[in-house]
């Protein structure tokens, strides 16, 4: 929360929505209008879409309150949780408490990575603040992957177009 700020001079903008959840799942997949320049040194994350594989620890890369990139770390395993009545039950990872840093408003949609640096969820919301870094809920990628058959309501169609079933 009080860490150093990074450079904000490497940015691109513009994308179209190719898939998103409905009122039961919370995710959005964007296709950028342009590829990030090589000299930005982009990092393309892998993901883990297997159902109910619980990680031993997690971290989140986010932009709290519109700030430059921050990282929050939970050294404990997340638990399966429910974010509320609007969403499917048991489709979220719950971070009980961040040991390092915290998300804040503006961090929604941020990726949750496991101990193997694989994307396993995206932030729906929670109670976490710098003063009280508890109870964040991340939509599981395993549910966003292909719970629904429509290509505009799932990630699999876009991220596994050759249908190799690599989760």
Buried (B, 14 or more C-beta within 10 A) or exposed (E): BEEEEEEEEEEEEEEEEBBBBEEBBBBEBEEEEEEBEEEEEEEEEEBBBEEEEEBEBBBBBBBBEEBEBBEBBBEBBBEEBEBEEEBBEEBBBBBBBBBEBBBBEEBBBBBBBBEEEBBBBBBBBBEBBBEEBBBBBBBBBBBBBBBBEEBEBBBBBEBBEEEEEEB
